[in-house]
Amino acid sequence: MLEDDGMTRAELHELVDEIPDERLDSVAAFLIEVVEEDEPLTNDDIAGLTESEGDVAAGRIRPMSDVLGELRLSDTRPSGRQGAG
């Protein structure tokens, strides 16, 4: 179904029709997230990112694994989040 040119809307609609009812909520949540990802950054977003970059440059940010190691705790976050902190 997926060729070098990508998937057409018609093909995607056909695929959506094949999703089992018990998976519809999770697929819908994923699609909503994908659509909303392309929203432009607000001035507050940019200010927060700038502040975060300053914190990183000043050494005020530490990896979560370092903090957990010092506290002798294990990382219980889902596997997709490990190493992100």
Secondary structure, DSSP 8 states (H G I E B T S, - for coil): --BTTB--HHHHHHHHHTS-GGGHHHHHHHHHHHHHTT----HHHHHHHHHHHHHHHTT----HHHHHHHTT----S-TTTTT--
